């Protein structure tokens, strides 16, 4: 199951009657969720298929707020 709010999203799954995160929250990039990656001198979001976005500064606070909700 995918839960999203604005550009933020997280994939959830049910195991033994409990809902758990399948991965860390990130930003929606097409039909995938991009996770924050530290690339030594720069940070960016990367999807499992390798798509990248450098718009991390604007969305990082939004992801933190999303995880708290």
N, CA, C, O and CB atoms as a CASP TS submission, in Angstrom:
PFRMAT TS
TARGET T0000
AUTHOR 0000-0000-0000
METHOD Language model
MODEL 1
PARENT N/A
ATOM      1  N   UNK     1       0.849  -1.160   0.000  1.00  0.00           N
ATOM      2  CA  UNK     1       0.000   0.000   0.000  1.00  0.00           C
ATOM      3  C   UNK     1       0.903   1.234   0.000  1.00  0.00           C
ATOM      4  O   UNK     1       1.926   1.271   0.683  1.00  0.00           O
ATOM      5  CB  UNK     1      -0.970  -0.009   1.221  1.00  0.00           C
ATOM      6  N   UNK     2       0.513   2.225  -0.765  1.00  0.00           N
ATOM      7  CA  UNK     2       1.247   3.480  -0.839  1.00  0.00           C
ATOM      8  C   UNK     2       0.433   4.562  -0.140  1.00  0.00           C
ATOM      9  O   UNK     2      -0.751   4.739  -0.426  1.00  0.00           O
ATOM     10  CB  UNK     2       1.548   3.873  -2.317  1.00  0.00           C
ATOM     11  N   UNK     3       1.070   5.282   0.773  1.00  0.00           N
ATOM     12  CA  UNK     3       0.441   6.396   1.471  1.00  0.00           C
ATOM     13  C   UNK     3       1.215   7.646   1.075  1.00  0.00           C
ATOM     14  O   UNK     3       2.443   7.685   1.160  1.00  0.00           O
ATOM     15  CB  UNK     3       0.430   6.183   3.042  1.00  0.00           C
ATOM     16  N   UNK     4       0.469   8.684   0.633  1.00  0.00           N
ATOM     17  CA  UNK     4       1.152   9.900   0.199  1.00  0.00           C
ATOM     18  C   UNK     4       0.411  11.137   0.679  1.00  0.00           C
ATOM     19  O   UNK     4      -0.785  11.106   0.970  1.00  0.00           O
ATOM     20  CB  UNK     4       1.288   9.925  -1.325  1.00  0.00           C
ATOM     21  N   UNK     5       1.160  12.219   0.749  1.00  0.00           N
ATOM     22  CA  UNK     5       0.616  13.533   1.082  1.00  0.00           C
ATOM     23  C   UNK     5       1.502  14.547   0.377  1.00  0.00           C
ATOM     24  O   UNK     5       2.687  14.667   0.687  1.00  0.00           O
ATOM     25  CB  UNK     5       0.566  13.783   2.654  1.00  0.00           C
ATOM     26  N   UNK     6       0.931  15.270  -0.567  1.00  0.00           N
ATOM     27  CA  UNK     6       1.738  16.181  -1.369  1.00  0.00           C
ATOM     28  C   UNK     6       2.748  15.390  -2.178  1.00  0.00           C
ATOM     29  O   UNK     6       2.383  14.438  -2.867  1.00  0.00           O
ATOM     30  CB  UNK     6       2.450  17.218  -0.478  1.00  0.00           C
ATOM     31  N   UNK     7       4.011  15.775  -2.103  1.00  0.00           N
ATOM     32  CA  UNK     7       5.069  15.077  -2.841  1.00  0.00           C
ATOM     33  C   UNK     7       5.693  13.950  -2.028  1.00  0.00           C
ATOM     34  O   UNK     7       6.540  13.220  -2.543  1.00  0.00           O
ATOM     35  CB  UNK     7       6.148  16.060  -3.259  1.00  0.00           C
ATOM     36  N   UNK     8       5.292  13.792  -0.764  1.00  0.00           N
ATOM     37  CA  UNK     8       5.876  12.788   0.119  1.00  0.00           C
ATOM     38  C   UNK     8       5.086  11.489   0.069  1.00  0.00           C
ATOM     39  O   UNK     8       3.870  11.497  -0.119  1.00  0.00           O
ATOM     40  CB  UNK     8       5.937  13.310   1.552  1.00  0.00           C
ATOM     41  N   UNK     9       5.792  10.366   0.240  1.00  0.00           N
ATOM     42  CA  UNK     9       5.122   9.069   0.202  1.00  0.00           C
ATOM     43  C   UNK     9       5.926   8.034   0.982  1.00  0.00           C
ATOM     44  O   UNK     9       7.121   8.198   1.228  1.00  0.00           O
ATOM     45  CB  UNK     9       4.919   8.604  -1.252  1.00  0.00           C
ATOM     46  N   UNK    10       5.234   6.967   1.361  1.00  0.00           N
ATOM     47  CA  UNK    10       5.875   5.824   1.993  1.00  0.00           C
ATOM     48  C   UNK    10       5.096   4.571   1.598  1.00  0.00           C
ATOM     49  O   UNK    10       3.872   4.602   1.470  1.00  0.00           O
ATOM     50  CB  UNK    10       5.934   5.993   3.552  1.00  0.00           C
ATOM     51  N   UNK    11       5.811   3.483   1.408  1.00  0.00           N
ATOM     52  CA  UNK    11       5.183   2.200   1.101  1.00  0.00           C
ATOM     53  C   UNK    11       5.021   1.434   2.414  1.00  0.00           C
ATOM     54  O   UNK    11       5.959   1.332   3.205  1.00  0.00           O
ATOM     55  CB  UNK    11       6.033   1.375   0.056  1.00  0.00           C
ATOM     56  N   UNK    12       3.827   0.901   2.634  1.00  0.00           N
ATOM     57  CA  UNK    12       3.521   0.133   3.844  1.00  0.00           C
ATOM     58  C   UNK    12       3.131  -1.282   3.461  1.00  0.00           C
ATOM     59  O   UNK    12       2.655  -1.528   2.353  1.00  0.00           O
ATOM     60  CB  UNK    12       2.389   0.806   4.660  1.00  0.00           C
ATOM     61  N   UNK    13       3.336  -2.218   4.390  1.00  0.00           N
ATOM     62  CA  UNK    13       2.849  -3.576   4.188  1.00  0.00           C
ATOM     63  C   UNK    13       2.337  -4.119   5.520  1.00  0.00           C
ATOM     64  O   UNK    13       2.701  -3.635   6.592  1.00  0.00           O
ATOM     65  CB  UNK    13       3.966  -4.493   3.604  1.00  0.00           C
ATOM     66  N   UNK    14       1.496  -5.125   5.425  1.00  0.00           N
ATOM     67  CA  UNK    14       0.913  -5.733   6.623  1.00  0.00           C
ATOM     68  C   UNK    14       1.566  -7.080   6.870  1.00  0.00           C
ATOM     69  O   UNK    14       1.656  -7.916   5.971  1.00  0.00           O
ATOM     70  CB  UNK    14      -0.625  -5.891   6.481  1.00  0.00           C
ATOM     71  N   UNK    15       2.024  -7.284   8.107  1.00  0.00           N
ATOM     72  CA  UNK    15       2.625  -8.542   8.501  1.00  0.00           C
ATOM     73  C   UNK    15       2.078  -8.932   9.863  1.00  0.00           C
ATOM     74  O   UNK    15       2.250  -8.202  10.839  1.00  0.00           O
ATOM     75  CB  UNK    15       4.170  -8.445   8.527  1.00  0.00           C
ATOM     76  N   UNK    16       1.433 -10.059   9.927  1.00  0.00           N
ATOM     77  CA  UNK    16       0.909 -10.528  11.205  1.00  0.00           C
ATOM     78  C   UNK    16      -0.097  -9.590  11.826  1.00  0.00           C
ATOM     79  O   UNK    16      -0.167  -9.481  13.050  1.00  0.00           O
ATOM     80  CB  UNK    16       2.022 -10.742  12.156  1.00  0.00           C
ATOM     81  N   UNK    17      -0.882  -8.907  11.001  1.00  0.00           N
ATOM     82  CA  UNK    17      -1.894  -7.996  11.492  1.00  0.00           C
ATOM     83  C   UNK    17      -1.379  -6.619  11.870  1.00  0.00           C
ATOM     84  O   UNK    17      -2.146  -5.788  12.355  1.00  0.00           O
ATOM     85  CB  UNK    17      -2.553  -8.593  12.652  1.00  0.00           C
ATOM     86  N   UNK    18      -0.084  -6.358  11.656  1.00  0.00           N
ATOM     87  CA  UNK    18       0.482  -5.052  11.969  1.00  0.00           C
ATOM     88  C   UNK    18       0.959  -4.372  10.686  1.00  0.00           C
ATOM     89  O   UNK    18       1.493  -5.018   9.784  1.00  0.00           O
ATOM     90  CB  UNK    18       1.646  -5.190  12.980  1.00  0.00           C
ATOM     91  N   UNK    19       0.758  -3.068  10.624  1.00  0.00           N
ATOM     92  CA  UNK    19       1.195  -2.269   9.481  1.00  0.00           C
ATOM     93  C   UNK    19       2.610  -1.774   9.757  1.00  0.00           C
ATOM     94  O   UNK    19       2.880  -1.200  10.812  1.00  0.00           O
ATOM     95  CB  UNK    19       0.221  -1.070   9.215  1.00  0.00           C
ATOM     96  N   UNK    20       3.503  -2.000   8.808  1.00  0.00           N
ATOM     97  CA  UNK    20       4.892  -1.562   8.944  1.00  0.00           C
ATOM     98  C   UNK    20       5.357  -0.887   7.656  1.00  0.00           C
ATOM     99  O   UNK    20       4.806  -1.121   6.581  1.00  0.00           O
ATOM    100  CB  UNK    20       5.811  -2.756   9.290  1.00  0.00           C
ATOM    101  N   UNK    21       6.381  -0.047   7.787  1.00  0.00           N
ATOM    102  CA  UNK    21       6.957   0.593   6.598  1.00  0.00           C
ATOM    103  C   UNK    21       7.756  -0.436   5.810  1.00  0.00           C
ATOM    104  O   UNK    21       8.514  -1.221   6.381  1.00  0.00           O
ATOM    105  CB  UNK    21       7.858   1.803   6.992  1.00  0.00           C
ATOM    106  N   UNK    22       7.579  -0.424   4.500  1.00  0.00           N
ATOM    107  CA  UNK    22       8.358  -1.289   3.639  1.00  0.00           C
ATOM    108  C   UNK    22       9.699  -0.637   3.313  1.00  0.00           C
ATOM    109  O   UNK    22      10.668  -1.326   2.995  1.00  0.00           O
ATOM    110  CB  UNK    22       7.585  -1.608   2.355  1.00  0.00           C
ATOM    111  N   UNK    23       9.751   0.675   3.392  1.00  0.00           N
ATOM    112  CA  UNK    23      10.971   1.442   3.142  1.00  0.00           C
ATOM    113  C   UNK    23      10.823   2.783   3.823  1.00  0.00           C
ATOM    114  O   UNK    23       9.759   3.090   4.363  1.00  0.00           O
ATOM    115  CB  UNK    23      11.243   1.615   1.611  1.00  0.00           C
ATOM    116  N   UNK    24      11.865   3.584   3.809  1.00  0.00           N
ATOM    117  CA  UNK    24      11.810   4.916   4.398  1.00  0.00           C
ATOM    118  C   UNK    24      10.932   5.829   3.550  1.00  0.00           C
ATOM    119  O   UNK    24      10.770   5.613   2.349  1.00  0.00           O
ATOM    120  CB  UNK    24      13.225   5.509   4.539  1.00  0.00           C
ATOM    121  N   UNK    25      10.375   6.837   4.182  1.00  0.00           N
ATOM    122  CA  UNK    25       9.581   7.823   3.448  1.00  0.00           C
ATOM    123  C   UNK    25      10.502   8.599   2.512  1.00  0.00           C
ATOM    124  O   UNK    25      11.691   8.771   2.777  1.00  0.00           O
ATOM    125  CB  UNK    25       8.839   8.790   4.425  1.00  0.00           C
ATOM    126  N   UNK    26       9.917   9.059   1.412  1.00  0.00           N
ATOM    127  CA  UNK    26      10.685   9.825   0.438  1.00  0.00           C
ATOM    128  C   UNK    26       9.750  10.670  -0.392  1.00  0.00           C
ATOM    129  O   UNK    26       8.643  10.989   0.043  1.00  0.00           O
ATOM    130  CB  UNK    26      11.518   8.901  -0.462  1.00  0.00           C
ATOM    131  N   UNK    27      10.186  11.040  -1.596  1.00  0.00           N
ATOM    132  CA  UNK    27       9.348  11.841  -2.483  1.00  0.00           C
ATOM    133  C   UNK    27       8.892  10.998  -3.665  1.00  0.00           C
ATOM    134  O   UNK    27       9.606  10.113  -4.136  1.00  0.00           O
ATOM    135  CB  UNK    27      10.107  13.092  -2.972  1.00  0.00           C
ATOM    136  N   UNK    28       7.681  11.299  -4.132  1.00  0.00           N
ATOM    137  CA  UNK    28       7.170  10.617  -5.301  1.00  0.00           C
ATOM    138  C   UNK    28       7.903  11.108  -6.533  1.00  0.00           C
ATOM    139  O   UNK    28       7.996  12.310  -6.779  1.00  0.00           O
ATOM    140  CB  UNK    28       5.661  10.830  -5.445  1.00  0.00           C
ATOM    141  N   UNK    29       8.417  10.176  -7.295  1.00  0.00           N
ATOM    142  CA  UNK    29       9.093  10.464  -8.552  1.00  0.00           C
ATOM    143  C   UNK    29       8.498   9.521  -9.581  1.00  0.00           C
ATOM    144  O   UNK    29       8.960   8.394  -9.759  1.00  0.00           O
ATOM    145  CB  UNK    29      10.663  10.296  -8.439  1.00  0.00           C
ATOM    146  N   UNK    30       7.455  10.007 -10.258  1.00  0.00           N
ATOM    147  CA  UNK    30       6.714   9.114 -11.159  1.00  0.00           C
ATOM    148  C   UNK    30       5.935   8.119 -10.337  1.00  0.00           C
ATOM    149  O   UNK    30       5.139   8.506  -9.482  1.00  0.00           O
ATOM    150  CB  UNK    30       7.664   8.380 -12.139  1.00  0.00           C
ATOM    151  N   UNK    31       6.154   6.831 -10.587  1.00  0.00           N
ATOM    152  CA  UNK    31       5.457   5.786  -9.834  1.00  0.00           C
ATOM    153  C   UNK    31       6.348   5.131  -8.776  1.00  0.00           C
ATOM    154  O   UNK    31       6.021   4.059  -8.266  1.00  0.00           O
ATOM    155  CB  UNK    31       4.937   4.726 -10.787  1.00  0.00           C
ATOM    156  N   UNK    32       7.474   5.775  -8.446  1.00  0.00           N
ATOM    157  CA  UNK    32       8.406   5.247  -7.452  1.00  0.00           C
ATOM    158  C   UNK    32       8.624   6.270  -6.340  1.00  0.00           C
ATOM    159  O   UNK    32       8.287   7.446  -6.477  1.00  0.00           O
ATOM    160  CB  UNK    32       9.751   4.870  -8.112  1.00  0.00           C
ATOM    161  N   UNK    33       9.197   5.788  -5.237  1.00  0.00           N
ATOM    162  CA  UNK    33       9.538   6.661  -4.116  1.00  0.00           C
ATOM    163  C   UNK    33      11.043   6.841  -4.098  1.00  0.00           C
ATOM    164  O   UNK    33      11.799   5.872  -4.033  1.00  0.00           O
ATOM    165  CB  UNK    33       9.028   6.079  -2.760  1.00  0.00           C
ATOM    166  N   UNK    34      11.469   8.100  -4.157  1.00  0.00           N
ATOM    167  CA  UNK    34      12.898   8.413  -4.094  1.00  0.00           C
ATOM    168  C   UNK    34      13.334   8.613  -2.661  1.00  0.00           C
ATOM    169  O   UNK    34      12.696   9.349  -1.908  1.00  0.00           O
ATOM    170  CB  UNK    34      13.220   9.661  -4.920  1.00  0.00           C
ATOM    171  N   UNK    35      14.426   7.957  -2.277  1.00  0.00           N
ATOM    172  CA  UNK    35      14.976   8.076  -0.927  1.00  0.00           C
ATOM    173  C   UNK    35      16.192   8.987  -0.949  1.00  0.00           C
ATOM    174  O   UNK    35      16.907   9.054  -1.948  1.00  0.00           O
ATOM    175  CB  UNK    35      15.350   6.688  -0.356  1.00  0.00           C
ATOM    176  N   UNK    36      16.427   9.695   0.165  1.00  0.00           N
ATOM    177  CA  UNK    36      17.551  10.609   0.256  1.00  0.00           C
ATOM    178  C   UNK    36      18.859   9.818   0.303  1.00  0.00           C
ATOM    179  O   UNK    36      19.004   8.879   1.085  1.00  0.00           O
ATOM    180  CB  UNK    36      17.415  11.517   1.498  1.00  0.00           C
ATOM    181  N   UNK    37      19.807  10.215  -0.549  1.00  0.00           N
ATOM    182  CA  UNK    37      21.105   9.567  -0.652  1.00  0.00           C
ATOM    183  C   UNK    37      22.180  10.625  -0.457  1.00  0.00           C
ATOM    184  O   UNK    37      22.077  11.725  -0.999  1.00  0.00           O
ATOM    185  CB  UNK    37      21.272   8.839  -2.021  1.00  0.00           C
ATOM    186  N   UNK    38      23.206  10.297   0.310  1.00  0.00           N
ATOM    187  CA  UNK    38      24.335  11.200   0.502  1.00  0.00           C
ATOM    188  C   UNK    38      25.437  10.787  -0.464  1.00  0.00           C
ATOM    189  O   UNK    38      26.057   9.736  -0.297  1.00  0.00           O
ATOM    190  CB  UNK    38      24.843  11.178   1.985  1.00  0.00           C
ATOM    191  N   UNK    39      25.675  11.612  -1.466  1.00  0.00           N
ATOM    192  CA  UNK    39      26.679  11.324  -2.478  1.00  0.00           C
ATOM    193  C   UNK    39      27.969  12.070  -2.225  1.00  0.00           C
ATOM    194  O   UNK    39      28.449  12.771  -3.117  1.00  0.00           O
ATOM    195  CB  UNK    39      26.154  11.665  -3.843  1.00  0.00           C
ATOM    196  N   UNK    40      28.542  11.951  -1.061  1.00  0.00           N
ATOM    197  CA  UNK    40      29.798  12.595  -0.657  1.00  0.00           C
ATOM    198  C   UNK    40      29.651  14.116  -0.605  1.00  0.00           C
ATOM    199  O   UNK    40      29.460  14.666   0.480  1.00  0.00           O
ATOM    200  CB  UNK    40      30.930  12.210  -1.625  1.00  0.00           C
ATOM    201  N   UNK    41      29.731  14.810  -1.735  1.00  0.00           N
ATOM    202  CA  UNK    41      29.681  16.263  -1.743  1.00  0.00           C
ATOM    203  C   UNK    41      28.293  16.817  -2.055  1.00  0.00           C
ATOM    204  O   UNK    41      28.110  18.034  -2.094  1.00  0.00           O
ATOM    205  CB  UNK    41      30.664  16.791  -2.739  1.00  0.00           C
ATOM    206  N   UNK    42      27.322  15.950  -2.276  1.00  0.00           N
ATOM    207  CA  UNK    42      25.969  16.413  -2.575  1.00  0.00           C
ATOM    208  C   UNK    42      24.949  15.383  -2.103  1.00  0.00           C
ATOM    209  O   UNK    42      25.258  14.200  -1.959  1.00  0.00           O
ATOM    210  CB  UNK    42      25.804  16.683  -4.087  1.00  0.00           C
ATOM    211  N   UNK    43      23.739  15.851  -1.867  1.00  0.00           N
ATOM    212  CA  UNK    43      22.642  14.967  -1.484  1.00  0.00           C
ATOM    213  C   UNK    43      21.609  15.014  -2.591  1.00  0.00           C
ATOM    214  O   UNK    43      21.439  16.034  -3.258  1.00  0.00           O
ATOM    215  CB  UNK    43      22.017  15.379  -0.107  1.00  0.00           C
ATOM    216  N   UNK    44      20.916  13.891  -2.782  1.00  0.00           N
ATOM    217  CA  UNK    44      19.884  13.817  -3.793  1.00  0.00           C
ATOM    218  C   UNK    44      18.937  12.674  -3.461  1.00  0.00           C
ATOM    219  O   UNK    44      19.244  11.824  -2.625  1.00  0.00           O
ATOM    220  CB  UNK    44      20.497  13.634  -5.193  1.00  0.00           C
ATOM    221  N   UNK    45      17.790  12.660  -4.116  1.00  0.00           N
ATOM    222  CA  UNK    45      16.851  11.559  -3.978  1.00  0.00           C
ATOM    223  C   UNK    45      17.059  10.610  -5.141  1.00  0.00           C
ATOM    224  O   UNK    45      17.252  11.047  -6.276  1.00  0.00           O
ATOM    225  CB  UNK    45      15.381  12.067  -3.924  1.00  0.00           C
ATOM    226  N   UNK    46      17.023   9.301  -4.865  1.00  0.00           N
ATOM    227  CA  UNK    46      17.198   8.290  -5.896  1.00  0.00           C
ATOM    228  C   UNK    46      16.119   7.220  -5.741  1.00  0.00           C
ATOM    229  O   UNK    46      15.836   6.766  -4.633  1.00  0.00           O
ATOM    230  CB  UNK    46      18.614   7.662  -5.820  1.00  0.00           C
ATOM    231  N   UNK    47      15.528   6.827  -6.852  1.00  0.00           N
ATOM    232  CA  UNK    47      14.533   5.762  -6.851  1.00  0.00           C
ATOM    233  C   UNK    47      15.242   4.414  -7.006  1.00  0.00           C
ATOM    234  O   UNK    47      16.414   4.377  -7.378  1.00  0.00           O
ATOM    235  CB  UNK    47      13.489   5.974  -7.989  1.00  0.00           C
ATOM    236  N   UNK    48      14.548   3.312  -6.724  1.00  0.00           N
ATOM    237  CA  UNK    48      15.156   1.992  -6.917  1.00  0.00           C
ATOM    238  C   UNK    48      15.636   1.745  -8.354  1.00  0.00           C
ATOM    239  O   UNK    48      16.587   0.992  -8.567  1.00  0.00           O
ATOM    240  CB  UNK    48      14.164   0.920  -6.531  1.00  0.00           C
ATOM    241  N   UNK    49      14.982   2.374  -9.339  1.00  0.00           N
ATOM    242  CA  UNK    49      15.400   2.178 -10.731  1.00  0.00           C
ATOM    243  C   UNK    49      16.554   3.093 -11.135  1.00  0.00           C
ATOM    244  O   UNK    49      17.071   2.969 -12.245  1.00  0.00           O
ATOM    245  CB  UNK    49      14.225   2.410 -11.658  1.00  0.00           C
ATOM    246  N   UNK    50      16.972   4.022 -10.247  1.00  0.00           N
ATOM    247  CA  UNK    50      18.125   4.864 -10.513  1.00  0.00           C
ATOM    248  C   UNK    50      17.819   6.294 -10.914  1.00  0.00           C
ATOM    249  O   UNK    50      18.742   7.081 -11.119  1.00  0.00           O
ATOM    250  CB  UNK    50      18.920   4.253 -11.557  1.00  0.00           C
ATOM    251  N   UNK    51      16.545   6.652 -11.031  1.00  0.00           N
ATOM    252  CA  UNK    51      16.185   8.038 -11.345  1.00  0.00           C
ATOM    253  C   UNK    51      16.609   8.937 -10.181  1.00  0.00           C
ATOM    254  O   UNK    51      16.490   8.531  -9.025  1.00  0.00           O
ATOM    255  CB  UNK    51      14.647   8.172 -11.621  1.00  0.00           C
ATOM    256  N   UNK    52      17.102  10.150 -10.461  1.00  0.00           N
ATOM    257  CA  UNK    52      17.593  11.036  -9.417  1.00  0.00           C
ATOM    258  C   UNK    52      16.982  12.425  -9.500  1.00  0.00           C
ATOM    259  O   UNK    52      16.586  12.888 -10.570  1.00  0.00           O
ATOM    260  CB  UNK    52      19.091  11.138  -9.492  1.00  0.00           C
ATOM    261  N   UNK    53      16.913  13.083  -8.335  1.00  0.00           N
ATOM    262  CA  UNK    53      16.447  14.457  -8.246  1.00  0.00           C
ATOM    263  C   UNK    53      17.283  15.167  -7.195  1.00  0.00           C
ATOM    264  O   UNK    53      17.575  14.593  -6.146  1.00  0.00           O
ATOM    265  CB  UNK    53      14.927  14.524  -7.901  1.00  0.00           C
ATOM    266  N   UNK    54      17.670  16.399  -7.459  1.00  0.00           N
ATOM    267  CA  UNK    54      18.486  17.152  -6.507  1.00  0.00           C
ATOM    268  C   UNK    54      17.672  18.124  -5.682  1.00  0.00           C
ATOM    269  O   UNK    54      18.256  18.959  -4.991  1.00  0.00           O
ATOM    270  CB  UNK    54      19.567  17.899  -7.231  1.00  0.00           C
ATOM    271  N   UNK    55      16.359  18.057  -5.721  1.00  0.00           N
ATOM    272  CA  UNK    55      15.528  19.023  -4.998  1.00  0.00           C
ATOM    273  C   UNK    55      15.303  18.618  -3.541  1.00  0.00           C
ATOM    274  O   UNK    55      14.170  18.659  -3.060  1.00  0.00           O
ATOM    275  CB  UNK    55      14.187  19.179  -5.698  1.00  0.00           C
ATOM    276  N   UNK    56      16.334  18.238  -2.852  1.00  0.00           N
ATOM    277  CA  UNK    56      16.196  17.725  -1.494  1.00  0.00           C
ATOM    278  C   UNK    56      15.990  18.807  -0.454  1.00  0.00           C
ATOM    279  O   UNK    56      15.308  18.556   0.540  1.00  0.00           O
ATOM    280  CB  UNK    56      17.396  16.929  -1.137  1.00  0.00           C
ATOM    281  N   UNK    57      16.534  19.976  -0.628  1.00  0.00           N
ATOM    282  CA  UNK    57      16.426  21.012   0.416  1.00  0.00           C
ATOM    283  C   UNK    57      14.984  21.422   0.665  1.00  0.00           C
ATOM    284  O   UNK    57      14.575  21.580   1.816  1.00  0.00           O
ATOM    285  CB  UNK    57      17.243  22.240   0.028  1.00  0.00           C
ATOM    286  N   UNK    58      14.218  21.595  -0.389  1.00  0.00           N
ATOM    287  CA  UNK    58      12.819  22.025  -0.233  1.00  0.00           C
ATOM    288  C   UNK    58      11.938  20.926   0.345  1.00  0.00           C
ATOM    289  O   UNK    58      10.949  21.222   1.016  1.00  0.00           O
ATOM    290  CB  UNK    58      12.257  22.472  -1.574  1.00  0.00           C
ATOM    291  N   UNK    59      12.273  19.685   0.101  1.00  0.00           N
ATOM    292  CA  UNK    59      11.377  18.602   0.489  1.00  0.00           C
ATOM    293  C   UNK    59      11.772  17.896   1.777  1.00  0.00           C
ATOM    294  O   UNK    59      10.967  17.142   2.324  1.00  0.00           O
ATOM    295  CB  UNK    59      11.307  17.607  -0.605  1.00  0.00           C
ATOM    296  N   UNK    60      12.964  18.109   2.272  1.00  0.00           N
ATOM    297  CA  UNK    60      13.408  17.396   3.465  1.00  0.00           C
ATOM    298  C   UNK    60      12.529  17.696   4.674  1.00  0.00           C
ATOM    299  O   UNK    60      12.157  16.773   5.399  1.00  0.00           O
ATOM    300  CB  UNK    60      14.846  17.751   3.777  1.00  0.00           C
ATOM    301  N   UNK    61      12.189  18.957   4.909  1.00  0.00           N
ATOM    302  CA  UNK    61      11.304  19.294   6.025  1.00  0.00           C
ATOM    303  C   UNK    61       9.920  18.698   5.813  1.00  0.00           C
ATOM    304  O   UNK    61       9.289  18.239   6.765  1.00  0.00           O
ATOM    305  CB  UNK    61      11.204  20.816   6.193  1.00  0.00           C
ATOM    306  N   UNK    62       9.448  18.702   4.579  1.00  0.00           N
ATOM    307  CA  UNK    62       8.138  18.122   4.279  1.00  0.00           C
ATOM    308  C   UNK    62       8.120  16.631   4.603  1.00  0.00           C
ATOM    309  O   UNK    62       7.119  16.123   5.109  1.00  0.00           O
ATOM    310  CB  UNK    62       7.774  18.350   2.801  1.00  0.00           C
ATOM    311  N   UNK    63       9.203  15.928   4.321  1.00  0.00           N
ATOM    312  CA  UNK    63       9.281  14.491   4.635  1.00  0.00           C
ATOM    313  C   UNK    63       9.273  14.282   6.140  1.00  0.00           C
ATOM    314  O   UNK    63       8.585  13.385   6.628  1.00  0.00           O
ATOM    315  CB  UNK    63      10.551  13.857   4.016  1.00  0.00           C
ATOM    316  N   UNK    64      10.019  15.085   6.887  1.00  0.00           N
ATOM    317  CA  UNK    64      10.012  14.966   8.351  1.00  0.00           C
ATOM    318  C   UNK    64       8.610  15.194   8.904  1.00  0.00           C
ATOM    319  O   UNK    64       8.157  14.449   9.773  1.00  0.00           O
ATOM    320  CB  UNK    64      10.999  15.970   8.980  1.00  0.00           C
ATOM    321  N   UNK    65       7.927  16.211   8.411  1.00  0.00           N
ATOM    322  CA  UNK    65       6.550  16.486   8.843  1.00  0.00           C
ATOM    323  C   UNK    65       5.625  15.339   8.472  1.00  0.00           C
ATOM    324  O   UNK    65       4.757  14.966   9.261  1.00  0.00           O
ATOM    325  CB  UNK    65       6.039  17.793   8.222  1.00  0.00           C
ATOM    326  N   UNK    66       5.797  14.782   7.293  1.00  0.00           N
ATOM    327  CA  UNK    66       4.987  13.658   6.810  1.00  0.00           C
ATOM    328  C   UNK    66       5.179  12.443   7.723  1.00  0.00           C
ATOM    329  O   UNK    66       4.203  11.790   8.092  1.00  0.00           O
ATOM    330  CB  UNK    66       5.363  13.300   5.342  1.00  0.00           C
ATOM    331  N   UNK    67       6.415  12.137   8.087  1.00  0.00           N
ATOM    332  CA  UNK    67       6.673  10.996   8.961  1.00  0.00           C
ATOM    333  C   UNK    67       6.053  11.189  10.344  1.00  0.00           C
ATOM    334  O   UNK    67       5.596  10.223  10.954  1.00  0.00           O
ATOM    335  CB  UNK    67       8.173  10.766   9.093  1.00  0.00           C
ATOM    336  N   UNK    68       6.033  12.413  10.840  1.00  0.00           N
ATOM    337  CA  UNK    68       5.411  12.673  12.139  1.00  0.00           C
ATOM    338  C   UNK    68       3.906  12.472  12.080  1.00  0.00           C
ATOM    339  O   UNK    68       3.306  11.971  13.031  1.00  0.00           O
ATOM    340  CB  UNK    68       5.728  14.089  12.608  1.00  0.00           C
ATOM    341  N   UNK    69       3.289  12.863  10.957  1.00  0.00           N
ATOM    342  CA  UNK    69       1.837  12.669  10.805  1.00  0.00           C
ATOM    343  C   UNK    69       1.522  11.196  10.805  1.00  0.00           C
ATOM    344  O   UNK    69       0.358  10.813  10.688  1.00  0.00           O
ATOM    345  CB  UNK    69       1.313  13.327   9.508  1.00  0.00           C
TER
END
